[in-house]
Amino acid sequence: NAGVMQNPRHLVRRRGQEARLRCSPMKGHSHVYWYRQLPEEGLKFMVYLQKENIIDESGMPKERFSAEFPKEGPSILRIQQVVRGDSAAYFCASSRSGTEYEQYFGPGTRLTVT
Amino acid sequence: DQQVKQNSPSLSVQEGRISILNCDYTNSMFDYFLWYKKYPAEGPTFLISISSIKDKNEDGRFTVFLNKSAKHLSLHIVPSQPGDSAVYFCAANPSGLTGGFKTIFGAGTRLFVKA
């Protein structure tokens, strides 16, 4: 029973490029959450998605960031025109319906913007 | 705006002794608290949780205590083992407010258990 999978594990982008981070939830989980961890800080909630729906994106920056969870395939966190301040570890978590507080985390994608 | 605070960035403990990790929160509406453990290059792993209707929850070597009046919780690890060396995150989940999905994390405490 595979856990939450994220790829790539490491991503290097130049300023102005696009970054795409992928997350496949655990089997049987239909809810996906994205968190960002800046150096020396805790994880900060970004967005909560169910299949084909964004439930809450109150933690997402208003510009350049978007997320989707299509009917088929992984959830995607997309960052357009990356800047150095986007460098962070991005974690995806998933849960079953009805147990949103029991979130299982993936290994994260470490994004470095040069 | 730090709603969950872990004021000790690091803690060093001898193997076999007790580790006590502390956490304070500011929002009295939080009703579910969790501790996560994180190794380098891995995601956080759920360790133990406590509902606000309880003041103690125990699971093997791990016990979480909640003092609602002080808005304080602590994680006790007894006895500590070298494999416990990791970063521990305290987290709160205001399920009553948001349906439970928006987990709010502290900055973490790095625990070193010396052999």
Interface residues (C-beta under 8 A of the other chain):
Chain A: V4 Q6 R9 H31 Y33 Y35 E40 E41 G42 L43 K44 F45 Y48 I55 D56 S58 G59 F91 A93 S95 E100 Y101 E102 Q103 Y104 F105 G106 P107 G108
Chain B: V4 Q6 P9 Y32 L34 Y36 A41 E42 G43 P44 T45 F46 S49 F89 A91 N93 S95 T98 G99 G100 F101 K102 T103 I104 F105 G106 A107 G108
